[in-house]
Amino acid sequence: MLKGLVTAIHVIVSIALIATVLLQSGKSAGLSGAIAGGAETIFGKKKGLDELLAKVTTVVAILFGLTALLLGLWQ
């Protein structure tokens, strides 16, 4: 019963981790990054949202690691 609950939580945390990683803005590189970087200095960047997503990603990643460790030890 408890193992099934931890497995369900692990699946939900896995989906949340994928979503938070995909929602983060990518780090631009190369020529396109130089052009986009110039546009960001003119128009600004959503800095608060990126910081929030970074913190949420960290928390969700820790939860993912803990649930994976718990399920691994349960075997």
Backbone bond lengths (Angstrom), bond angles and torsions (degrees), N, CA, C in turn:
res aa  C-N    CA-C-N  psi(-1)  N-CA   C-N-CA  omega(-1)  CA-C   N-CA-C  phi
1 M - - - 1.448 - - 1.537 110.47 -
2 L 1.335 116.40 -49.43 1.461 120.47 -178.58 1.530 111.00 -69.80
3 K 1.329 116.72 -35.07 1.458 120.02 178.85 1.528 110.53 -65.36
4 G 1.327 116.30 -37.78 1.462 120.00 176.85 1.516 112.34 -65.09
5 L 1.323 117.15 -36.87 1.458 121.67 177.53 1.527 111.05 -66.90
6 V 1.332 116.49 -43.70 1.469 120.38 178.53 1.529 110.23 -65.48
7 T 1.324 117.36 -36.73 1.465 120.71 177.33 1.524 111.06 -65.02
8 A 1.319 117.01 -42.10 1.466 120.58 177.95 1.526 110.94 -64.05
9 I 1.320 117.06 -41.86 1.461 120.64 177.25 1.523 110.19 -63.32
10 H 1.329 116.65 -39.42 1.469 121.67 179.44 1.531 111.04 -62.30
11 V 1.325 116.74 -41.36 1.468 120.54 179.18 1.529 110.25 -65.54
12 I 1.329 117.06 -43.39 1.466 120.97 179.28 1.526 110.76 -63.98
13 V 1.328 116.47 -42.61 1.467 120.54 178.79 1.531 110.33 -65.79
14 S 1.326 117.47 -36.26 1.470 120.85 178.22 1.524 110.85 -62.41
15 I 1.325 116.69 -45.02 1.464 121.04 179.02 1.530 110.02 -65.02
16 A 1.321 117.05 -40.43 1.465 120.81 178.86 1.525 110.90 -64.76
17 L 1.327 117.26 -38.41 1.467 120.95 178.70 1.525 110.84 -64.89
18 I 1.318 116.84 -43.57 1.465 120.56 177.90 1.526 110.21 -61.60
19 A 1.330 116.58 -43.54 1.466 120.46 -178.41 1.519 111.89 -64.99
20 T 1.329 117.56 -43.46 1.463 119.16 -178.01 1.527 111.80 -68.54
21 V 1.313 117.03 -34.33 1.471 119.49 177.73 1.531 110.21 -68.82
22 L 1.327 117.21 -40.67 1.460 119.91 -179.07 1.525 112.65 -71.60
23 L 1.324 118.11 -26.41 1.462 120.94 -179.82 1.526 113.19 -77.63
24 Q 1.320 117.18 -17.13 1.466 119.80 -179.26 1.524 110.13 -72.19
25 S 1.321 115.22 146.89 1.465 118.66 178.01 1.518 108.99 -76.80
26 G 1.308 116.27 141.94 1.454 121.35 -178.04 1.510 111.95 -75.61
27 K 1.307 116.02 156.00 1.457 121.48 175.54 1.524 107.64 -86.09
28 S 1.314 116.31 115.49 1.462 120.76 -176.71 1.520 110.14 -73.63
29 A 1.328 114.74 144.49 1.461 119.91 178.94 1.521 108.58 -143.14
30 G 1.287 115.87 156.81 1.455 120.86 177.51 1.515 112.59 79.30
31 L 1.343 115.94 -159.12 1.455 121.72 -176.58 1.520 111.80 -65.74
32 S 1.322 116.87 -41.38 1.466 119.25 179.31 1.525 110.57 -64.99
33 G 1.334 117.68 -32.40 1.458 121.07 176.74 1.514 112.15 -67.87
34 A 1.317 116.51 -34.54 1.462 119.69 178.33 1.519 110.63 -67.57
35 I 1.325 116.02 -39.27 1.463 119.90 178.74 1.519 110.26 -69.33
36 A 1.318 116.81 -46.28 1.466 120.52 -179.75 1.518 111.06 -67.61
37 G 1.326 116.76 -34.95 1.465 120.11 178.41 1.515 111.51 -63.49
38 G 1.335 116.34 -37.60 1.455 119.75 176.16 1.512 111.75 -66.71
39 A 1.314 116.78 -37.92 1.458 120.48 178.49 1.522 110.91 -67.17
40 E 1.332 116.67 -34.88 1.462 120.08 179.68 1.512 111.55 -67.53
41 T 1.336 117.20 -33.82 1.457 118.44 179.13 1.518 111.06 -71.57
42 I 1.324 117.02 -30.06 1.467 120.06 179.12 1.528 110.49 -79.11
43 F 1.320 116.86 -49.29 1.462 120.84 -173.36 1.514 113.59 -94.57
44 G 1.301 119.03 -12.45 1.457 121.81 -178.98 1.520 111.42 87.77
45 K 1.306 115.59 166.45 1.462 121.95 -177.45 1.517 108.16 -131.01
46 K 1.322 116.48 148.35 1.461 120.89 178.39 1.524 109.12 -75.56
47 K 1.297 116.27 81.43 1.454 121.06 -173.34 1.522 111.72 -73.93
48 G 1.341 117.31 -39.45 1.460 120.88 -178.19 1.513 112.47 -63.21
49 L 1.329 116.61 -40.96 1.463 120.72 -179.80 1.521 111.01 -66.77
50 D 1.325 116.78 -40.28 1.472 120.10 178.87 1.526 111.27 -64.14
51 E 1.322 116.77 -40.39 1.469 120.21 178.61 1.519 111.16 -66.25
52 L 1.331 116.95 -41.17 1.464 120.76 178.20 1.522 111.18 -63.58
53 L 1.328 116.85 -44.51 1.462 120.10 178.91 1.525 111.79 -64.64
54 A 1.318 117.66 -33.65 1.466 120.46 177.67 1.528 110.55 -65.87
55 K 1.338 116.89 -41.74 1.464 120.13 178.85 1.524 111.41 -67.89
56 V 1.331 116.39 -42.13 1.469 120.48 179.05 1.520 109.94 -63.64
57 T 1.339 117.12 -40.95 1.461 121.10 178.90 1.523 110.94 -62.17
58 T 1.325 117.19 -39.82 1.465 120.69 178.72 1.521 111.16 -63.16
59 V 1.325 116.56 -45.96 1.469 120.51 -179.25 1.525 110.74 -64.27
60 V 1.337 116.45 -44.46 1.466 120.17 -179.07 1.526 110.80 -66.69
61 A 1.321 117.85 -36.12 1.472 120.90 178.31 1.528 110.87 -66.06
62 I 1.331 117.34 -38.69 1.460 120.33 177.17 1.530 110.26 -65.53
63 L 1.336 116.66 -42.97 1.471 119.75 176.85 1.527 111.40 -61.81
64 F 1.330 116.27 -39.74 1.460 120.27 178.05 1.521 110.75 -62.06
65 G 1.325 116.55 -45.03 1.459 120.03 179.28 1.523 112.30 -63.19
66 L 1.333 116.33 -41.10 1.466 119.45 179.99 1.528 112.01 -66.58
67 T 1.332 116.83 -43.06 1.464 118.54 179.40 1.524 111.36 -68.41
68 A 1.348 116.97 -35.60 1.466 119.72 177.68 1.531 110.34 -66.38
69 L 1.334 116.43 -41.31 1.464 120.41 177.93 1.524 111.10 -64.06
70 L 1.322 116.15 -42.69 1.460 120.50 178.98 1.526 111.35 -63.00
71 L 1.320 116.15 -43.86 1.474 119.05 178.64 1.524 111.42 -67.83
72 G 1.325 117.37 -34.28 1.464 120.38 178.10 1.525 112.65 -68.07
73 L 1.326 116.19 -37.59 1.456 119.97 178.54 1.525 111.92 -73.95
74 W 1.322 116.07 -23.31 1.461 120.70 -177.78 1.530 111.63 -72.48
75 Q 1.325 117.73 -22.46 1.468 121.39 -176.14 1.479 112.82 -60.57
